[in-house]
Every structure is written in structure tokens, then in C-alpha cells.
Amino acid sequence: QVQLVESGGGLVQPGGSLRLSCAASGFTFSSYTMSWYRQAPGKERELVAVITGAGVTTIYQDSVKGRFTISRDNSKNTVYLQMNSLKPDDTAVYYCKSRRITIGRNDEYWGQGTQVTVAS
């Protein structure tokens, strides 16, 4: 059974830091590209960061470049999102997603999300 379980969210003051984790099970983690998305109240879900299976390539949304870092530990089946210099606009539910595209298949899984609130 595939599971993605996010953790590490919470309330933090502007300028603070949080580290989100997403523990995966039930699939070959290293074969999947992992992503973090977020959804703020009243807004659409948006892509925050992506990391390829071997961790060689990362992509970030412009608004988080230089502040957020995505990483993964394939030995622990876990992907991380280190968030520094947090702003109130970063307040959202953060979701991790796994995706693998092969011939004729698109396997995609989502976690349940973790709330991040940036407020003084």
C-alpha cells in the first residue's frame, strides 16, 4: 500500500525556519520524482519544488528560490523541504507528491498535507 506521510509543519514567526519531511512507503522511492506543492486558503494548489529520483536535478518556484531547499534520502525513503526566511505568504498546507512516468503509465501519489502557518 502506497503511503506518503508529511510532517514538520507548524506555526513559525516571519523570518523563521521549518523543515518538512515526507516519508514514503509502498513503492520504489528512488525511481520517482518527488515534489512539494502548497495550497493557501482560497487559492489553487501550486508547485513549490521538484527533485528527480537520484537527487541530481532540482527545480523551484521563483518565489521560494534562495529560501527553500528540497532534498531526499533514498536510503530512508524520505524527501525534505528546508524552508528558511519564511514569510506570511508561505502560509499554506504543504503536500508531497511522487510521480513516475513510464511507457503507458503515469503513477502519481499524494500525501495528506501538513499545515504551515507563518505569523507573528
N, C-alpha and C positions, 0 to 999 in steps of 0.2 A: 504494500500500500504506500503510495507516494505521500510524503508529508514535507511541508516547508513550515518551519516554526520560527517566527521572528521574536526577538527580544531586545531589550536595551532602551526602549522608549521611555519617556517621562517628561517631567517639567524642568525646564532649564531657563536661566536668565539670558537675555541677549548678550552675545559675546561668548557664551559658554560652549561646551562641547558635549557630545554624546557619541557613543559607539553602538551602532545597531549590529545585531548578529542574526543570521538566518541559518538554522540547522536543517539540513536536508536528509531525507532517507527514502528508500524505496525505488531508487533509480541510480544509474551510473553517473554520479555527480560530475566527474571530470569531463564527461562528454557533452555537458550542457553549458551554454552561455547563461550567465546569471545577471539579473538586472534588479535594480531598485527603482520603484515607482513611488509616487506620493499623490495623495488626493486631499486637498483642502476643502473645507465646508463650502458647498455651492459651486465647486469647480470640478472640471474634468480631471481624471487621473492623468498624470504626466510622468514621463520618463525622467529619472534623475541621473542614473549612471548604469553602465554596462561593463561587464568583464567577460572575456572569452574563456573557453574551457581551461586552457593552460595558464591563464592569467597574463598573457603576453600583451593583450590589447585592452585598453580601457577607453571609454567614451563618457563624456559628462555633458549635462545640460549647462548652457552658458552661465546661468545664474548661480551655479554651485562650483564652477571651476575655481581652483585655488583654495577652496574651503573644505570640500568633501573629497574623500579618498575611498574608492572601492577596492577591496582586496578579497582573496579567497585562500583557503587552506584545504586543498583537496584531500589531504590525509585525515581531516576532521569533517569533511563534507559540509563545510561552513563558508558562507560569504559574509563579508563585513561591510559596513559603511561608517567610516570615521567622519564625523561632522564637527567642524570647528567654526568659530566665529559665527555662531548661529544668530539668525535674525527672526523677528516675528513672522516674516513672510515664509519662513521654513516650517511653520506650524501646519501639520497635516498628519494623516495616517500614512505610514510608510509600509509598502508591501515589497516582498521579494518575489521574483518570478524566475523560473527556469525554462529554458527553451532549447530544443534541438530539432533541426530540420534535416531530414534525410529524404531519400527518393520516395515520394508518395506519402510522406508522413510529416506532420508538424506536431511534436509533443510539447505541450506547454502546461505548466503548473504554477499556481499562485499560493502564497501564504495568506494567513488571515489578517495580517497587518498589526502594526504597533503604533500607538499614538505618540507623537512628538509635539510638545507644546512649548513655544518659546515666548516667555512673558516675564515682566519684572514684577 
